[in-house]
Amino acid sequence: MIWRRVQVPASMTLRELHGVIQVVMGWEGIHLFQFTLRARRFSSLELAAQSPDVPLSELRLRSGMRFGYEYDLNGAWKHEVRLESRHEADPGRGYPICLDGDGSCPPEDCGGVPGFQARREAWAAPETSRDFAVLANFVDQLALKRSTGASIGAEEVDQVREALERLEVRQRWQGKPFSRKDVNGRLRNAEYLDLMHQQW
């Protein structure tokens, strides 16, 4: 499971919360979104639902209450948003702030949960093991040829380059690793205010 824990002010709107979720998840805000709360939908203008420009304080949220957030409705990234608790703001702290999280951010446009899982499983596929074997063999050959003074052939270098390219692609499929420090830097820079609007 991929999750993030954030603190936001009650004055924040759902549209701004969408921007915060984009930042903490590591996405780029290029797709439509919607929140579902008590059978009401608040979404991007194109979806003909209620405006998300409503402050959280007006939604009558109670501690423990859950509501839905969807992003990229074609890939259907469905999130459960839960209000864990309410408390007074710390005057020495800036908001929003990310307190914790776990799980790599799935890449944009990877096909939703099924596509992301398939890509993650590709890391354990036999092809990946063969590419690592190519690299290990190259290192062995490099040590052997270095000790004998022999040169490395262009074909061997090409095989290694191709294996590295395939491994780099598979590594990107694993998603962007979560870094609370990076996320909070982006929140301090108010990037969520840009990402609350769809990026074209």
Phi and psi in degrees as a GROMACS rama.xvg file:
@    title "Ramachandran Plot"
@    xaxis  label "Phi"
@    yaxis  label "Psi"
@TYPE xy
-107.581  127.183  ILE-2
-146.452  157.389  TRP-3
-139.373  146.187  ARG-4
-119.029  122.351  ARG-5
-130.717  154.14  VAL-6
-111.878  131.031  GLN-7
-133.731  154.263  VAL-8
-74.8173  151.212  PRO-9
-64.3453  -21.789  ALA-10
-76.8288  -10.2692  SER-11
-66.7704  140.65  MET-12
-87.0275  165.248  THR-13
-61.7658  -36.5557  LEU-14
-61.8916  -42.455  ARG-15
-66.2971  -38.3426  GLU-16
-61.6071  -38.0393  LEU-17
-56.7857  -45.5613  HIS-18
-61.7273  -39.3915  GLY-19
-63.811  -44.1059  VAL-20
-61.9371  -39.2382  ILE-21
-59.8913  -43.6634  GLN-22
-66.1565  -49.2359  VAL-23
-69.4089  -25.7762  VAL-24
-85.229  -21.008  MET-25
90.0324  19.6701  GLY-26
-92.4282  -179.802  TRP-27
-115.232  1.15007  GLU-28
67.7769  32.6349  GLY-29
-93.8481  -4.66207  ILE-30
-118.145  166.8  HIS-31
-70.3609  160.176  LEU-32
-143.25  163.025  PHE-33
-156.279  146.654  GLN-34
-107.481  143.42  PHE-35
-122.987  121.202  THR-36
-142.729  117.028  LEU-37
51.8602  49.1452  ARG-38
64.7502  12.9476  ALA-39
-107.888  142.075  ARG-40
-111.201  134.893  ARG-41
-122.911  122.928  PHE-42
-153.443  -178.9  SER-43
-54.104  148.441  SER-44
-53.1653  -36.9778  LEU-45
-64.8974  -17.2498  GLU-46
-94.2363  2.145  LEU-47
52.8389  46.1274  ALA-48
-115.914  -170.778  ALA-49
-69.3646  152.892  GLN-50
-65.7699  138.683  SER-51
-83.9112  10.0783  PRO-52
-86.0297  38.3373  ASP-53
-106.829  131.491  VAL-54
-67.2248  148.373  PRO-55
-58.5607  -33.5993  LEU-56
-62.0725  -22.7508  SER-57
-89.9324  -1.82395  GLU-58
-92.9851  0.698617  LEU-59
53.1428  50.0163  ARG-60
-81.6718  139.014  LEU-61
-113.224  155.072  ARG-62
-55.8975  135.313  SER-63
87.6286  -9.19809  GLY-64
-70.2784  144.345  MET-65
-121.583  147.451  ARG-66
-148.419  166.648  PHE-67
-98.4855  149.25  GLY-68
-136.152  126.966  TYR-69
-120.176  140.95  GLU-70
-132.993  142.837  TYR-71
56.7467  76.9713  ASP-72
-64.0281  -17.1638  LEU-73
-76.0393  -38.5159  ASN-74
-91.8162  -13.9815  GLY-75
52.3351  67.6682  ALA-76
-83.9584  103.117  TRP-77
-99.4161  129.509  LYS-78
-120.315  147.834  HIS-79
-104.757  119.971  GLU-80
-101.027  128.946  VAL-81
-127.526  130.451  ARG-82
-82.7738  106.685  LEU-83
-75.0065  -44.1881  GLU-84
-165.48  165.938  SER-85
-116.732  145.103  ARG-86
-158.124  165.767  HIS-87
-68.6278  143.434  GLU-88
-68.84  143.6  ALA-89
-83.2017  117.696  ASP-90
-62.7564  -19.3201  PRO-91
-91.3062  6.20692  GLY-92
-123.087  141.168  ARG-93
-90.3282  147.346  GLY-94
-127.084  147.574  TYR-95
-74.9096  160.297  PRO-96
-143.288  142.032  ILE-97
-95.4791  122.836  CYS-98
-90.4875  -31.8593  LEU-99
-169.99  172.586  ASP-100
174.924  170.23  GLY-101
-157.185  149.048  ASP-102
96.2671  137.601  GLY-103
-70.7926  145.822  SER-104
-73.143  125.148  CYS-105
-62.1344  144.36  PRO-106
-65.0429  150.001  PRO-107
-60.2093  147.798  GLU-108
56.3912  38.3371  ASP-109
-99.3242  5.05513  CYS-110
95.9292  25.0218  GLY-111
70.0345  -161.172  GLY-112
-59.482  -46.9775  VAL-113
-61.1336  -41.2404  PRO-114
-65.8512  -40.8363  GLY-115
-65.5956  -43.4303  PHE-116
-63.6553  -40.8175  GLN-117
-62.5529  -41.1688  ALA-118
-67.8072  -38.4247  ARG-119
-65.7474  -38.2867  ARG-120
-67.4232  -25.382  GLU-121
-62.6805  -23.2503  ALA-122
-64.7691  -28.2574  TRP-123
-98.061  7.49643  ALA-124
-71.627  156.108  ALA-125
-57.1451  -31.6426  PRO-126
-61.4246  -35.8544  GLU-127
-66.0057  -42.7068  THR-128
-62.0182  -38.4597  SER-129
-65.2857  -39.1407  ARG-130
-65.886  -39.3801  ASP-131
-65.2504  -35.1579  PHE-132
-65.065  -38.6531  ALA-133
-59.5606  -44.2642  VAL-134
-65.6453  -43.6916  LEU-135
-63.5257  -42.0435  ALA-136
-63.1653  -39.5387  ASN-137
-62.7567  -42.8253  PHE-138
-62.3163  -42.7339  VAL-139
-61.3447  -46.8685  ASP-140
-64.7648  -37.1148  GLN-141
-61.9955  -45.2107  LEU-142
-64.1231  -42.6696  ALA-143
-64.758  -46.6184  LEU-144
-69.6675  -31.0431  LYS-145
-66.003  -39.4021  ARG-146
-73.675  -25.7822  SER-147
-98.4837  -9.06848  THR-148
83.8712  5.59957  GLY-149
-76.1834  156.972  ALA-150
-97.0658  161.198  SER-151
-92.227  132.026  ILE-152
-76.8865  153.809  GLY-153
-62.8682  -33.9486  ALA-154
-64.4552  -39.8785  GLU-155
-64.9033  -41.298  GLU-156
-63.8571  -40.7929  VAL-157
-63.3128  -41.0945  ASP-158
-62.0422  -42.2334  GLN-159
-65.7448  -43.9823  VAL-160
-60.431  -44.106  ARG-161
-65.1749  -41.0858  GLU-162
-63.7846  -42.177  ALA-163
-63.3894  -40.823  LEU-164
-62.0186  -43.3547  GLU-165
-64.6847  -40.2098  ARG-166
-66.4002  -37.13  LEU-167
-64.4182  -40.3024  GLU-168
-63.5965  -45.9917  VAL-169
-63.9148  -34.4342  ARG-170
-64.8378  -42.251  GLN-171
-62.6941  -31.1775  ARG-172
-63.7231  -21.6426  TRP-173
-72.0483  -14.2228  GLN-174
96.2279  168.661  GLY-175
-83.5867  121.073  LYS-176
-59.7911  142.949  PRO-177
-76.1485  130.902  PHE-178
-133.787  110.2  SER-179
-59.8781  -38.7224  ARG-180
-60.8849  -47.4213  LYS-181
-64.5314  -43.1839  ASP-182
-60.5418  -46.5394  VAL-183
-67.1469  -31.746  ASN-184
-62.6203  -42.4956  GLY-185
-67.8592  -36.9806  ARG-186
-66.8758  -41.2743  LEU-187
-61.6986  -34.2573  ARG-188
-80.0588  3.7192  ASN-189
59.387  33.1261  ALA-190
-62.264  -25.9589  GLU-191
-62.6359  -25.8813  TYR-192
-69.8987  -28.8099  LEU-193
-77.9858  -41.6312  ASP-194
-78.1031  -7.1348  LEU-195
-73.7921  -13.5611  MET-196
-107.365  142.275  HIS-197
-61.3492  130.875  GLN-198
-91.14  125.849  GLN-199
